[in-house]
Amino acid sequence: MSRRSAIKVGLGVAAGTGLAIGSPFGATSASAAQNGTALCDNSGDSASVQGLGSGDLCIPYYRGHDGTWGYVWGDSYSGMDQANGTYLGSPAMLCQNSFDSSGGSPISFTWAMPTSGKAAQLFNYTHNADNGWGYEVSRIPNDCIEINGRTFIQYTSVNNWASKGDGSLLSGIAYSDDYGVTWQDLTSWRWNGNARGVDQSLYMMWSFAGIDADGWLYIFSKRWNGSHNNAGDGGAIQLFRYQPTDFYNGNWGAQQNWAYVNGAWTWTTSAPPSIILQGDNIGEFSVKNIGGTYCMSYFDCGNYSISTRTATRPDKVWTNPTVQISGLVVPHLYGGYIHPGSANADSLTLIVSQWDGTIGDRPYWALQYDGINP
């Protein structure tokens, strides 16, 4: 069962409403901002020039060593549909020299990893096989960050898309010391999932909020819900932090947790993180520090939308969710990643995934939205 098949099962009711599919597919607004601009799956576009015809997620991150931008994709294909393109794997990466935060021009990819013009799977593993940790269908990226020249991708190894339990095998972190060309797994940093005896672990999906002015790297994490039909998800999110040097060196014991202990919230190493938000059924999510404001975006599987929240600090109270992109307007959407290069906290760039089962395997792409006020 593929990711797209699982999404169709998980969102079957919403996907089968018979909503008209019109301009949201590939629609572009006036030149002031992008409003659903497709970043792949169009003949001759910049993604296809780099060897990627179609794919999902497209998670943006800042490449601090040279000031460029990287975009990490999930399941990717060389062609514009599954039938006419080779499966490249997951994750894959495309890069961009410069990003226009005004939205005046859409994201355009300049080169691919590991070789320019030849997008390919970054990690060395076999799909639908046991690679030493148990049977895994695919490894789906959740976020990426560069720290002191080392690039980290946090991923979920999927055991099954049918969501027996939460469907996960484990979550892990891989790193690259050549900016994305070759990758190694931090085998000491792996968290067991359902197929390894820990169902509904809150360490399955991570989002790197970034290194704050206080010097800490803040990380949010939640249960795996990549198929969007994990009934046990509940939208629970937790928060923890590292000194960047400790994270770089894999010093797991240095993790500080935001926890409710003895009637008060505190940062501690002696108690596990407490749940800071819950109540929605959340798929992919993203948290980023944009100009000192913490912005959160996520796919709400319950009301079938991309919603946002904000907070003045990662450990402060979050606003109520605001629906930004509705599945009633943009059918078959999911994802919703905040671009860390967004213009400001009142004008975010979001990258949203979309598929459509009514016209075969197309489209399977990422869409760019600018000017989002959370």
Secondary structure as GFF3:
##gff-version 3
##sequence-region A 1 374
A	DSSP	alpha_helix	3	10	.	.	.	ID=ss1
A	DSSP	alpha_helix	12	15	.	.	.	ID=ss2
A	DSSP	beta_strand	35	38	.	.	.	ID=ss3
A	DSSP	alpha_helix	46	49	.	.	.	ID=ss4
A	DSSP	beta_strand	54	55	.	.	.	ID=ss5
A	DSSP	beta_strand	59	63	.	.	.	ID=ss6
A	DSSP	beta_strand	68	73	.	.	.	ID=ss7
A	DSSP	beta_strand	76	77	.	.	.	ID=ss8
A	DSSP	beta_strand	87	89	.	.	.	ID=ss9
A	DSSP	beta_strand	92	96	.	.	.	ID=ss10
A	DSSP	beta_strand	111	115	.	.	.	ID=ss11
A	DSSP	beta_strand	118	119	.	.	.	ID=ss12
A	DSSP	beta_strand	129	130	.	.	.	ID=ss13
A	DSSP	beta_strand	135	136	.	.	.	ID=ss14
A	DSSP	beta_strand	138	147	.	.	.	ID=ss15
A	DSSP	beta_strand	150	158	.	.	.	ID=ss16
A	DSSP	beta_strand	168	176	.	.	.	ID=ss17
A	DSSP	beta_strand	184	192	.	.	.	ID=ss18
A	DSSP	three_ten_helix	194	196	.	.	.	ID=ss19
A	DSSP	beta_strand	205	211	.	.	.	ID=ss20
A	DSSP	beta_strand	217	222	.	.	.	ID=ss21
A	DSSP	beta_strand	237	242	.	.	.	ID=ss22
A	DSSP	alpha_helix	244	248	.	.	.	ID=ss23
A	DSSP	three_ten_helix	252	254	.	.	.	ID=ss24
A	DSSP	beta_strand	256	261	.	.	.	ID=ss25
A	DSSP	beta_strand	264	268	.	.	.	ID=ss26
A	DSSP	beta_strand	275	277	.	.	.	ID=ss27
A	DSSP	beta_strand	282	290	.	.	.	ID=ss28
A	DSSP	beta_strand	293	300	.	.	.	ID=ss29
A	DSSP	beta_strand	305	311	.	.	.	ID=ss30
A	DSSP	beta_strand	322	326	.	.	.	ID=ss31
A	DSSP	beta_strand	333	338	.	.	.	ID=ss32
A	DSSP	beta_strand	348	355	.	.	.	ID=ss33
A	DSSP	three_ten_helix	357	359	.	.	.	ID=ss34
A	DSSP	beta_strand	364	372	.	.	.	ID=ss35
###
